[in-house]
Every structure is written in structure tokens, then in C-alpha cells.
Amino acid sequence: MIRIAVVDDNKIVRRIIIDKLALSKDFEIIGEYSSGKEIYHALLKGLSPDVIIMDIEMPEMNGIEATEKITAKFSKPKILMCTVFNDDTNLFKAICAGAKGYLLKDEKPEKIHRAIFEIVEGGSAMSPSIALKALNLIKNPIAEKNSEIQAENQLTKREVEIIELISQGMSYEEVASNTGISYGTVRKHLENIYKKLNVHSKLEAVNKAKKSGFF
């Protein structure tokens, strides 16, 4: 019997996942939780699942943060991400955090069942579209991808807007006019962009922002 905990902030989604798992006699649901913080505290108190089915976007502590904390402290639970997000960033982060599988929430019960068996046996499991993205990630240098993701997480929408306008050849005054902010505020945003992207010139900032896929 494989002991499973389900973590998702949406009660209806948790019930759907649990109902899919109930179609197999090989699984025992030992708990359901609404955040990464809840499952982490439950593990600290002695909960011992074989598999944790983990959502990504949750309050208090998201699924990727929880996965990183859990895999760093506990050796037993295998974490299977089950999410609506199929982008490279979340996939890369989940893998780096220690997730053993990555499925989309609309997978059929048999696919979820098979994924659980695979990760318990030491393998990994992914939805077909996710597996293709994983292969594409492998083709690219990991350090470079990590750098791009870090940059994407750090820049605000306003900073992205400003660096895009600068890439179009606008002066600070023109950027200020287009965005409705002061010249001094534009300069301050540029200083922050330089620090976050670890660059020292407008050209470097523009090139790195483009490479990271901002525009």
C-alpha cells in the first residue's frame, strides 16, 4: 500500500485528485493539506507519506518552496508536482527543488497512478508536454537557464517596461514621458535593474533582458 498526502489550496481540486486515486486499491490517502506550510509542519509532527502530490501556486508557502524544504530535511517522501503550470520556469524550479515527477492536473487517473508507481520505484514521471520541455531544458546550459530564471523573478513589471523602452533607443527623458514618471525615478529604476541583472551599462542590461525573454 502506497501512502499518499495531497496538497492543494483548492478543496475541490483536492477532492478530484483523491477521487482519481481512490480508483486504485494500491493507494491510501493519509492526509490532505491546503499549503506547503501545512504539509511541512505535518511532516515535522511525524506524518510519513511515501508520495506527496503537490500543487505549485499556494498561499503561505508555495509547492516549489515546500518541495525544497521537504527534500532537504526528509529522505522518504517522493514529491509529484500536479499543477496547471506547464512553463519552463516552474518545471526547472521544481526539478531543482527535488520533485520526482511533474504532471498537469487534467491527467487521467491511470496516468496519475502510473506516475506514482514510477517515482516510488525510483524513476521519474512527467506529462508528455512537460517531458518535451524537460528535454529542451537539458539542451541548454543549466547555469545559463538558472541565471535567466533568477533575472525573471527579480525584475518588476515597471522595470521590464523601462528596459524595453530603452532597448528601442529612447532617452531617459523619453522613457519618463512615455511612462508618466519622473526623470529621477527612471534613473532609480535603471540602478535597480543594473543591480538585479548584475550588469554595468544600458547595453548589457538590454542584452541580458532580451536573452532572458522579457521582450
C-alpha distance (Angstrom), angle and dihedral (degrees) to the residues before:
residue distance angle dihedral
M1 . . .
I2 3.80 . .
R3 3.80 113.1 .
I4 3.81 113.1 -141.3
A5 3.81 136.4 -171.6
V6 3.81 119.6 -163.3
V7 3.80 120.1 -149.4
D8 3.82 121.0 -169.6
D9 3.78 131.6 128.6
N10 3.83 91.2 -138.0
K11 3.81 110.6 81.3
I12 3.80 92.7 -159.3
V13 3.80 91.9 52.4
R14 3.81 90.6 48.9
R15 3.80 89.2 52.9
I16 3.82 91.7 49.6
I17 3.80 91.3 51.5
I18 3.79 92.3 46.2
D19 3.81 91.1 49.0
K20 3.81 89.7 52.5
L21 3.80 90.7 50.5
A22 3.81 91.5 47.6
L23 3.82 88.5 67.3
S24 3.81 88.0 75.7
K25 3.80 124.2 64.7
D26 3.81 89.4 -153.2
F27 3.81 94.3 75.8
E28 3.79 132.7 75.3
I29 3.81 118.6 -168.8
I30 3.80 106.5 -143.5
G31 3.79 98.5 175.0
E32 3.79 147.9 -11.5
Y33 3.80 124.4 -145.0
S34 3.80 137.5 -174.7
S35 3.81 101.3 -144.0
G36 3.78 144.7 21.1
K37 3.77 88.5 -109.2
E38 3.81 92.1 57.8
I39 3.81 95.3 50.8
Y40 3.80 91.9 44.7
H41 3.80 92.0 53.1
A42 3.81 90.3 45.5
L43 3.80 89.7 55.3
L44 3.78 90.6 49.2
K45 3.81 87.9 54.4
G46 3.79 92.5 53.4
L47 3.81 107.6 -85.3
S48 3.79 106.9 151.6
P49 3.82 114.4 -169.8
D50 3.77 123.2 168.1
V51 3.80 91.1 -144.3
I52 3.79 133.6 22.4
I53 3.79 116.6 -158.9
M54 3.79 102.4 -151.8
D55 3.81 133.3 -165.8
I56 3.83 118.5 -151.7
E57 3.80 109.1 -144.7
M58 3.81 106.8 59.2
P59 3.82 136.7 135.9
E60 3.82 124.8 -102.4
M61 3.81 94.0 13.4
N62 3.79 122.6 11.5
G63 3.78 124.0 -138.3
I64 3.78 96.9 -100.2
E65 3.80 93.0 50.2
A66 3.80 89.6 47.5
T67 3.80 91.9 48.3
E68 3.79 91.1 53.0
K69 3.81 93.0 49.4
I70 3.81 93.7 44.4
T71 3.80 96.8 47.9
A72 3.80 90.3 46.8
K73 3.80 93.1 54.6
F74 3.82 106.7 27.1
S75 3.79 127.9 48.9
K76 3.81 100.7 -168.6
P77 3.82 112.0 60.3
K78 3.79 116.4 81.4
I79 3.79 110.7 -151.3
L80 3.78 121.9 -139.9
M81 3.79 113.7 -170.7
C82 3.80 112.3 -141.8
T83 3.79 111.1 -175.7
V84 3.80 148.7 135.7
F85 3.82 91.1 -121.6
N86 3.79 114.4 99.7
D87 3.82 99.1 167.0
D88 3.80 126.4 124.4
T89 3.79 94.1 -117.0
N90 3.80 97.4 58.7
L91 3.80 91.7 40.3
F92 3.80 92.3 52.5
K93 3.79 92.7 45.5
A94 3.80 92.5 48.4
I95 3.79 92.7 51.0
C96 3.81 91.8 47.4
A97 3.81 90.1 48.4
G98 3.80 90.6 56.7
A99 3.81 106.1 -98.1
K100 3.81 113.0 158.2
G101 3.79 95.7 -158.1
Y102 3.78 141.7 18.9
L103 3.81 121.3 -156.8
L104 3.78 134.1 169.4
K105 3.80 115.7 -121.0
D106 3.79 94.8 -118.5
E107 3.80 93.8 64.4
K108 3.79 116.5 127.8
P109 3.84 118.5 -106.9
E110 3.80 94.1 -106.4
K111 3.81 91.1 54.9
I112 3.80 91.3 51.4
H113 3.81 91.0 46.8
R114 3.80 91.9 50.4
A115 3.81 91.3 47.6
I116 3.81 91.1 54.0
F117 3.80 92.4 51.1
E118 3.80 90.8 47.8
I119 3.80 96.2 53.3
V120 3.82 92.9 42.7
E121 3.81 87.9 54.8
G122 3.79 90.6 52.8
G123 3.78 100.6 -95.0
S124 3.77 133.4 107.7
A125 3.78 132.1 -114.3
M126 3.79 134.0 -156.2
S127 3.75 140.4 167.9
P128 3.85 109.6 -102.7
S129 3.82 94.0 -109.1
I130 3.80 90.1 47.8
A131 3.82 92.0 49.6
L132 3.80 89.4 55.9
K133 3.79 90.8 52.0
A134 3.81 89.7 49.0
L135 3.80 90.4 54.7
N136 3.79 90.1 51.0
L137 3.80 89.9 51.4
I138 3.79 90.5 52.8
K139 3.80 90.1 54.6
N140 3.81 90.4 59.5
P141 3.83 124.8 68.0
I142 3.79 107.2 -93.3
A143 3.78 94.1 -140.9
E144 3.78 91.0 53.7
K145 3.79 92.5 48.6
N146 3.79 90.9 48.2
S147 3.79 90.6 51.4
E148 3.80 91.2 51.1
I149 3.79 92.3 49.3
Q150 3.79 92.6 48.9
A151 3.79 90.2 51.6
E152 3.80 91.2 48.7
N153 3.79 91.7 52.3
Q154 3.79 93.7 49.3
L155 3.81 105.1 47.3
T156 3.80 118.3 85.0
K157 3.81 123.5 -138.6
R158 3.80 90.1 -105.4
E159 3.80 91.8 51.3
V160 3.79 91.0 50.2
E161 3.81 89.7 49.6
I162 3.79 91.5 51.2
I163 3.79 96.8 47.3
E164 3.81 90.1 47.8
L165 3.81 91.3 53.3
I166 3.79 90.2 48.2
S167 3.80 89.3 51.2
Q168 3.81 86.6 59.4
G169 3.82 89.7 60.7
M170 3.79 98.5 -101.0
S171 3.79 120.7 152.8
Y172 3.80 122.0 -128.2
E173 3.81 88.8 -100.4
E174 3.81 92.0 52.6
V175 3.79 91.8 47.3
A176 3.80 89.9 51.0
S177 3.80 90.6 50.6
N178 3.82 93.5 48.3
T179 3.80 95.0 47.2
G180 3.79 98.6 38.5
I181 3.79 94.6 -123.0
S182 3.80 131.3 114.9
Y183 3.80 127.2 -89.4
G184 3.81 89.7 -114.8
T185 3.81 91.8 52.4
V186 3.80 90.1 52.2
R187 3.80 90.1 53.3
K188 3.80 90.5 48.4
H189 3.80 91.4 51.6
L190 3.81 89.6 50.0
E191 3.80 90.8 52.4
N192 3.80 89.5 52.6
I193 3.81 91.4 47.5
Y194 3.81 91.2 52.0
K195 3.80 90.9 51.8
K196 3.80 94.9 46.2
L197 3.79 95.0 46.3
N198 3.80 92.4 39.0
V199 3.81 93.4 -127.2
H200 3.79 134.3 131.0
S201 3.80 106.1 -150.8
K202 3.80 142.6 40.2
L203 3.81 90.6 -111.1
E204 3.80 92.4 53.4
A205 3.81 90.9 46.3
V206 3.80 92.9 50.3
N207 3.81 93.3 46.7
K208 3.80 93.6 48.5
A209 3.81 92.7 45.3
K210 3.81 90.5 51.7
K211 3.81 91.4 46.9
S212 3.80 89.4 52.2
G213 3.77 90.4 54.4
F214 3.79 100.7 -113.4
F215 3.81 92.5 136.3
